[in-house]
């Protein structure tokens, strides 16, 4: 049943649909009220399964309020309605604590809070529109997260998520309820980021990003959690969209599979625009053309008692950086200029989830998925005739084939005892398989056979269990507590990790939170299989196969105040202690806390869990949500990240920039009849501490002959100049009767600031046979354009 004014308007309009459910039991809520806060007063009530439909909603941005007797009201700001695409807005509601008979405190759950109601601190939700809105984010959810407080994004070439000084390795990627491998194109083994995401932001549903003390259902991560969910497709009518842009040309479709049963599909496919340009013989300024493609999809089959869905994402990527065919010294932007490099990465995950509502306020959820990642890399050393530049010979110096995968089962049972008490228990099982072969050549002695760094085939197994309990002491205080347990067969490790959180709604517009958690993470799988040569028997053996997980304690205190209806201030103080960190057995400054970024593999020596680390800091967010045609967000983080290697000397970590500040904002200027179109303006400014770096050991580097050797005794004593970048976005959105067009250009580093990336040691292209030390710089000005249409 719908109510409100449904007169045929001359202005353009669209349909708003969705479902309202209980966040604990996942059951649909019948007769809930959904209001679009416009002068006309559009609205609807939900049917017996919790579905609603509101027709003739005027295009533009709207505030949506959802109310249901006995539940906390929910408000969603800045819901964008366009003519080319219907809006699907699913809402989760929490039974009101006001039913407990305590003091009534009016409180509306806002969009920025986590979708997971057992989160107390250090979390916020996001969706597809937000992932696309921020300037400089390249429509990448990971780069979007770099704008949040506590996250440093000071590497233009990668979307690594550095949370509160932690290595990007500490991040946990979760997709539709299962943990997945790195969802990035050109991903190097042992990393969680890369240059281009495989995730299409247009499919992202309401998802969560957490930076500390996360609930007990999340494990095997020590810095943060990216809990990603895809939205469902339109179950009323078929819709299509396309996009042509610098970073990809894509198509997308969604629509009903069965209108009566409200089943639907949604998928997107993207192909590298660079490769299309190259095929058309358009000069890109480089022969190293990245090729990649990815597919995202979800099939959804709801029923009266639950839901069944099939989901997946995956991508293929390759790049060949070839210098041997050059006719003269090159100014190629990428790669080591003394070798030909061939790089391939493939990743995919497919799964299904079954959700059932049971009797007595219980719900059951089962997810089964299979995930595979493959990384292939070959390097051929180039030797040139000093008298004839084009006369070259090639010698293989590196061969790497890394394949690993896992099959995952995640089962959980939720029991809602009352408005006060809710318990969730779960079990996760990961059956891994690994197949590694990696060999390198000593470039100073090419007559010797290659040295194997990896040669392994095995099947480790991880079992995890958890219990979470949410208890409302009264209408203003909520306790979230639980335990997470893990057993990993590779290192024969078993751990129990307590978690606790407390939220106090001191006033209707103020919330104080506290969180503590013990968290652990196993090492990148190939670390357990690294080989060494026994000099006495001249045989290979593994030396890190029993390394234990890195462990940490998280402590967080947070304060949030809603100053005005659409303006909030949030601050957090945190402390993280890391222990059982893998460091080298021999006396050195090496620590695994410094790994996990860049494009180079790392193969440590004999490791032991004797290292430590600390991360501490304070962060503030001031955010004005998108109302009155504009928004802004300012975030600031002051932090300190230290570690100790086996030499017991405290040093800065590689990721200790000490501070990071972001300011971003945007404005939409309405134009056209009935303000149906909009000019889009946005800007972002980032400034942060420069990268830490160590002096190069010149003698050892020359002796090595292949790679840079750092002076480990003086690790990270230097810091590059501060990083700064200004991004600008300009665009136009045009709504016609049934189609929406958007043309935008997003210019990253518009001032062409020269930010240092690293110091390198490579062959001098001007003088074959000699090497040079030189600084390498990050990307300069980078214009990213796209044309998008929905119909």
N, C-alpha and C positions, 0 to 999 in steps of 0.2 A: 504494500500500500504506500502510495506517495502523496505528499501534500505540498502546497506552495502554489506559486503562480506559474502556469504552463501555457502562457500566451505565445503565439508564434511571433518571434522577435525578428526585426530586420537585421539586428546584429547577429554575428556568427555565434554558434553554441556547440556544445559537445556533451557526451554522456559520461557520467561518473558512476562506476560500479565497484563492487568489492564485497568483502565478507567481514563480519564482526564476530570474534571468538573470545572465549575465556583463555587467558594466557597460560593457565595451569592445566586445565583439562583438555584444551584444544577444541571444545565443543562450541558449535554455533550458538549465538545469543539471539533468540527471536524477539521481535518488537523493540529492538534498540533504535534510538533516534539518531539519524545522521543529518546534520545541518550544514549547508553552505552559507556562510555569513555574507550575504549580499543584501541589497535593498529589497530585492524581490522575495527573499526568504525561501530559497530552494531547500528541499529536504525530502527524506524518505524514512520509512521504518523497515526494519529487516524482516525477512520471511522466517519460516520455522527452522531453516537451516542456517540462518544468520546472514543471508545474502540481501543486498540492496541494489537499487538502480535509480539514479536521478538523471532525468533527461533535461535538455535545453539549458545546461549550465553555461553562462556566458564565458567566452574565452577571456583569459587573463589569469592572474594569480589570486588564489582564494584561501581563506581560513576555514578549515573544516572542524566542526565540533561533534563529538559522538557521546551520547549519554545513554545510560541504562540503569534502571532502578537497582540499587545495591552495589554499584560499581563506581570506581573513580572515573570522572569524566576524562576524555582524551581530546587533546587539541592538536591538530596538524596544521602548521603554518606553511604558506608559500607553495600551495599545490598548484602547479601550472597546468592550465587547460588550454589546449590548442585545437584548431579545427581539423587537423589531419589525423588525430589519434585519440581514441577514447582513453580515459584515465581509469586505471584499476587501483583501488586503494583498500588493502586489507588492514584491519585494525585488531590489535590484541588489547583486551581490557582486564583490569585487575579488580577482584572483588574488594569493595570499599572497607577500609578499617573502621569507618564510622558506624558500621553495624555492631561494633564491639561494645558500644555503650559508653565509650570514653569521650573526652572532649573532641568536638568536631573541628577539624581543620580543613578548610577548603583548599584543595590542591589538584591541579590539572597536570596530567602527565604530558610533557612536551616532547617534541621530536628528538631533541639532542640527547635525551637519556637513553640508556641501553634498552634494546628489545628484550634482553634477558633480565627478568625481574629479580634474579638472585645476584645481580651485580650491585655492589655498594659504592665503588670508587673507580676512577680512572677509565671511564668508558663513555662512548657516545655512539649513536646510530647514524647511518647515512643511507642514501639511496641513489638511484641512477641520475636524477637531476642534479644533485649536489656534485657528483663525480664529474659532471660535464661543465658545471658552471665556473669553477675556479680557474683563473688565468694561469697559464704555464703548466697545467696538469696533463696536457696532451690527451685528455679523455681517458686517463689511466687511474683506476681506483687507488693504486699504491702511491702514485705521485700526489693524488688528492690528499692522502693521509699525511704527507710530509708537511702540510699546512697546520696540523694540529699541534698543540702545546706538547713539548717533550719529545717531538720527532724532528730529527735533523735531516734535511735533504740538501746536501751541499755537493753532490756529484751529478753534474748535468747528464752524464752518459748512462746513468743507471737509476732505477727506481728503488734502490735499497731502502729499507725502513730501519733507521737507526733510532731505537727507542731509549731515551734517557741514558745515552752513553754506551749502551750494550752493542755488541756485534749484531749485524743483521741475521747471523745464524740463529739467534735466540728467538726469532719470530716463528709463530705457529700459524700456518695457513690451514683453515678449516673451510670445507665447501659442502653445503647441504648435510652437515652432521658428521663428516668424516675428514680426517687429516689428510692433506695431499702434498705432493712434491711441489717444488717451485713452479708456479704457473706463469713463467716468463719465457719469451723467445731468447735464444742465445744464452741460456742459463748454463753456468759452469757448475760442475759437481761440487757440492759442499756450500752452495749459496742459496739465498732465498729471494733474490731479486735479479734484475737484468735490464737491458735497454728498453724492451717493449713488452707490455703485458699481453697475455693470451685472453684476458678477461674482457669481454665487451661490456662497457659500462651501461649500455642501453638495456641489458638484461638483468642488471643488478636490482634485487628487491631490497626490502628493508633489512640492513645488515649491521653488524657491530664491529667496532674497533676498540680494543682494550690495551692499555699500556702498563698495567701492574695489578698484582693481587687479584687475579681473575678467579671465578668460581671453580669448584672442584670438578666440574665436568670437563674442564680443559686441562690437559697434561702434556708433557713432553715439549715444553716451551718455557723459556725463562725471561723473555723481554716483553713480548706482546702477543696478541691474538688478533688475526684478521678472520672474523667469522662471517663468511660470505654466503649469501642465499640468492638464488635467481627468483624473479617474479614469475607469476603464472601468465599465460597468454590470454588474450581477449576471448571470452567464451560466448560472446554474442555475435560477433562479425569478424570477417577476415580483414587484416590490416597489413600494410606493407611499408617498408621504408628503404631508402638507399643513401649511401654517403660516398662522396669522392673527396679524398683528402690526402695530405702529404704522407701520413703514416699508415694509410690503408684505404682500399676501395672495398666497400662492403654492401651486402644486402641483408635484409631482415624481413621475416614474415611471422605472423601469429594469427590465431583464429580458433574457432570451435572445432572440436572433433565430434561432439554430440551436444547440441544446444540444450536439449531437455535435461541432460545429466550434468551440464556445465563443465564438461571435459574440454581441454584445450591443448594447443601446442604453441611453442615459440622457438625460433632458432635464428642464428645469425652466422654469416660466413664472411670472412675478410681475407683479402689478398694484398700483398705488398705493392703499393703504388710505385715504389722505386723500381721494381722489376718490370712493371708495365712500361714505365718511361724508358727503361733500358731496351726493352723489346722494340720500342718505336724509334730507337737510335737517338734518343734525346740525351745530350751530354749532361751528366750528373756531377762532373768534376772529380770523379773517382771511378776506377775499374772494380772496386770492391763493393759490389751492389748486394745489399742484404735482401734475401728472398725469404718470405715467411707467409704462412696462411694459418688461420685458426677457425674453429667451429665451436659454437656454444648452443646448447639446446635444453629444453625441458618439456616433457609431456605430463599433463596433470589430469587425474581421474578422481574427482571427489565423489563421496557417497554420503548417505545420511549418518553413518556411523564412523566415518573417517575419511582417509584420503590415500591414494596410491599415485606415485610419481616416478618417472624415469628422467634422469638428468645426465649431463655430460659436458665436458669441455676438453679441448686439446689443440695442439698446434705443431707445425713442422717449420723448421727454420734452417737456413744454411747461408754461408758466406765464404767466398774464395778470395783471399788476399794474395795476389800473385805479382811478384816483382821480377821474376826471372825473364819475362818477355819484354821488359822495358828496353827501349832503344837508347835511353839517356837517363841520368839521375832523375828520380821522381820526387815530387812534393806530396805524395800520397798522404792523406790524413790519418790512415789507420794502419795498425800492424807494425811488426818489427821488420825493418827494411832489408835485413840480411837473410830473409827466408820466405818461402812460399808457405802459406797457411791455409788449411782447409778445415772448416768447422761446421758441424751438423748437430742440431739438437731436436729431439722429438719428445713430446709429453702428452699424455692423455689420461682421462679418468672418466669412467662410466659407472653409473650406479642406479639403484632404485630404493625408494623409501616407502614404507607402509605405516600408516598412522591409524590407530583405532581408538575410539572412545568406548570405555568399558563401564560396567555398573559401578555404583558407589563412588562416583567422582574420580574414577581412575582413567588413565590413558596410557597406551602402549605405542612405542615407536621403534621401528626396525629399519636400519639402513645397511645395505650391502653394496660394496663398490670395489672396483679394481682399478689400480693406478700404475702407470708405467712411465719411466723416464729413461731416455737414451742420450748419451753425449759421445760424439765421435770427433776426434781431432788428430790431424796429421800435419807435421812440419817438415819441410825439406830445406836444408841449408844451401845457400847459393854461393858458389865460388866463381868469381869473374876473372878473366884474363886481364891483367893490368893494362895491356896494350890494345885490347879489343873488348870494349864494354859489353858487346852483345854475345861474346863467346863465354858461355856459362856451363857449369856442371852442377848437378844437384845430388845431395847426399841426405838420406832420411836421418833425422835427428830426434824425432818424437812420433810415437804412434800410440793412440789412446782409444780404447773402446770401453765405455762404461754403460752398463745396462742394469737397472734395478727396478723392482716393482713390488707391489703388495696387494693382497686381498684383505679387505677390512669388513668386519661386522660390528655394528654399533647398535645395541639394544638398550632401551630405557623404559622404565615404568614410573609414571607420575601418579601420586596419590594426594588429592586435596582433602584434608580432614575438615577444614573450616576456613573462614576468612582469616583466621589467625595463622593456621599451620598448613604447610605444603611440603611434601617430601618427594625427592626425585632420586632414583637409583639407576645406575647404568653399568654396562659392561662393554668394553671395546677389545677386539682381538685383531691384531695385524700379523698376517703371515707374509713375510718378506721373501724375495729371492734376489740374489745378486750374481752378476757375471761381469767380472772386471779383467781387463788386460791392458796394461800400460807400460810402455818401455821408452827409455831415452838413451841418447848417444852422447858420450863424452866428446865434445867438439874439438878437444885438444888432441884426441887420439882416435881418429875415425877408423882405424884398422881393427879396433876391438869390437866384439859383438855388443849389441844394445844391452843396457842394464834394465832388468824388470823392476818396476816399482809396484805393480799390482799384477796378480794372477790368481784369481779367486772365483769360486762358485760355491755358494752356501745359502742356507735358508734359515736365518734367525727368526724368532717369534717374539712378539710383544703382547702381553696381556695387561689390561688396565681395568680397574673398577672404581666407581665413585658413588658417594651418597651426598646429597645436598638437602639442607633443611632451611626453609624460610619460616620464621616465626615472628609475628607481630606482637610485641609486648603490650602495646596500646596503639591508639590511632596515629601516633606520631613517631614511634620508634620501631624499626624493623631490624631483626637479627638474621643474617645469612651466614650459615656455617656448614662445614662439610669436611669430608676426607677424600683424598685421591690416592689410589694405590697402583703401583706399576711393578711388573716383572719383565725383564728383558733377558732372553736366553743367551745372546751373544756374549755379554759380560757377566751373566749369572747374577744379576742385580735385582734386589727387591726393595721397594721403598714405600713408605706411608707418609703422605703429606697433608697436614691440617690446613684448613682455610677458614677465615672468619671475617665477617664484615658487619658494620653497624651503620644505619642511616637514621638520623634524627631530624625530623622536619620541625625545626625550632619555631618557625613562623610559616605563614602561608606562602611566603616568598623566599624563605631561607632554608637551606639544608646543610647539615654537617655530616660528614662521612668519615669512617675509619675502616681500613682494611689491612689484614695481615695474611700472608700466604707463604708456604714453603713450596718451592717449584723446582723441577729438575728437567734435564734434557739429555738424551743420549747423543753421542757424537755423530757427525756425518758417517754414513755406513762404510764408505771406503777407507776411513781412518783405521777401522778395525782390521783391515786386510793389507795394510802397508807392509811391504817386504823389506828385508835387510839381507845382506850377504854375510854368511859366517866365513871369516877370513881363514880359519883353520881347515874347514872342510870344503870351502868354496861352494856351499849350497845355500839355497834361499830358505828363509823362515819368516813367519809373522811375529811381530813384537808388540802389537797394540790390541790384540784380540780380546783382552779382558779389561780394557779401560772402562771405568765406571762413568755414570752420567755426571755432568756438571750440575751443581745444586745451588740454590739461593734462597734467601729470606727477603720478603718484600714487606715494607711498612709504609703506609700512606695515610695522610690526614688531608681531608678536602673540605672546602667551604664554597658554597654556591649561593648567589643571591640574584633574584630576578628584580632588577631595578625598575624597569617598566614592563609593560605587557610583552614587548618584543626585544628587550635588551637584558642580557644577563652577564654577570661577572662570576668567574670561577677560578679558584686558586687551589693548588695542591703542593704539599711538602712531602718528600719521599726519601726513603733510604733503602738501599738494596745491598745486601752482603752476599757475595758469591764465594763458594768454596768447592773443594774437590774438582778444581779446574785442571784439565790436562796441561802439563808443562813437560819440558824435556827432562829425562833422567839426569843427563849431564848438567853441570852448572851453566845456566844460560838465562837470557831475558825472554825466551820464547814463551808465549801463552796462546792457547786457542781462543782467548777472548779478543785477540787482534785479527782473527781471520774472518772470512765470510763476505768480503766485498771484492770488487775487481773481476778481471777476466782470466787470472792466472791460477792454475791448480797449486795446491801446496801439499807437500809430503813431509811431515815431521819425522824426527828421529824417534828413539824409544821414549814413550810418554809415561807419566805417572800422575795420579790425581793429587798433586801437592800444591797447586796454585790457588791463589785467592784474588779477590777483587772487590771494589766498592763503587757504587754509584749513588750520588746524593744530589739533591737540588730542589729548586722551587720553580713553579711555573704558573702563569696567569693567562687567562683567556677573557677577552672582552668581545662579545658577539652581539650584533644587531641583526635579527632575522629579516628576511626579505619581505618588507612591507613598505607601502608608499613608494614603490618602484625602486628601492635601493636596499643594499645590505652592506655590512662590513664585518670583518673579524680581525682582531689583533691578538697575537699570541707571543709570549715571551718566556724563555726558559734560561735559567742560570743553573749550571750543573758542573759537577766534577766527577771524572771517571778515572779510577786508578786501578792498578793491578800489581801483583808480584809474581815473577817467574821462579824457577828453581834456585836462582841466585839470591832470593829473598830481598831484592831491592824494589822499593815501591816506585813505580813509573806511571806516566800518563799512558792511557790506552790509545790505540790508533784513532779512536772515535771521540776523544776528549776535546771537543771544540770549545768548551766552557760556556758558550752562550749561543742562542739562535733566536732571532726575532723575525716575525712575519707580519706584514699588514696587507690585507687584500680586501677589495671591495668592488661593487658593481652597481650600475644604474641602468634602468630601462626607460627610454623615452618613448612614450606611446605616440604613434602617428596613424594617419589614415582614418577613414570613416568609422565612427564608433570606437576609435582607438584600437582597431583590430590588429595593427602591426606594431613592431617595436624596434627601435635602434638599441643595440646592446653595447655597453661600455664596461670594461673591467680592467683592473690593474692589481698587481701584486709586487711587493718589494720584500726581499729577503736579505738579511745580513747575519752572518755567523762567524764564529771563530774558524780560522783556516785549518787545514789538515795538519796533523802531526807527522813528522818525518824524522828519519835517522840519517846520520852521515853515512856516505858510501865508503866502504873499505876498498879503496882503489886497488891495492896490491892483490887482495883476495879476489876481487872482481875480474881483474886481468888474468889471474891464474885460473879461475873457473872457466872463463872463455865463453860462457853461454848466457849467464844471467847476472843481475846485480846482486852483490853480497853486501849486506849492511853491517855497520859496526854495532854489534849487539850490545856491547857494554855501554853504549851511549844512545840506546834506543829511545826515540821520540823526544829527544832533548830540544829539537827545533820545531817551529810551527810556521807554515806558509802564511802569507798575508791573509787578512780577513776576506772571507767570501762575501760577495754582494751581487745581487741580480735584480733587475727591474723587468717585469713582464707586462705586456699590454694586450688586451683583447678588444676587438671591434667587430661588430656584426649587425646583421639585420634579420629579423624574423617576420615572414609574410604569411598571413593566414588568408587563404581563399576559401571557397565554399566547402571543399572536401579535402584540401591539401594544405600542408604547412611546409614552407620553404625556409631554410636558414642558410645564410652565407656568412662565414666568419673567418677572421684571420687572428691568430694568437701568436704574438711575437715574443718569444722567450729571449731574455737578455738583450732587450732592445737597445741598450747603451753599449753593447759589444764589450762588456767588461772582461778583462783578461784574468781569469781565476786559474791558479796553478793546480794541476792535477797530481803530478808526481815528478820525480827525477828518474831518468832512464839512462841506460848504457847500451849503445847499439852501433852497428857499422855506419861509418860516415859515408853517405851516398856520393859526396863530392870527392872522396879519396878512398877508393876501394882497397880493402886490406887493412884499414885503420879504423879505430873505434872512437866514439866521443861520448862524453857525459853531457846531458842537456835536460832542461826542464820541459815537460809537456804540459800544455794548457788545455783547459776544458773547452766545451763548445762555445763559440762566439754567438753572434746574433742568429737566431733560428726562427724563421717564419713558418708557422704551421697553419695552413689554410684548409677549409673544408666547405663543401656544399652538401646539405642534407635535406631530404624531403620525406614527408610522411603522408600516406594517403590510404 
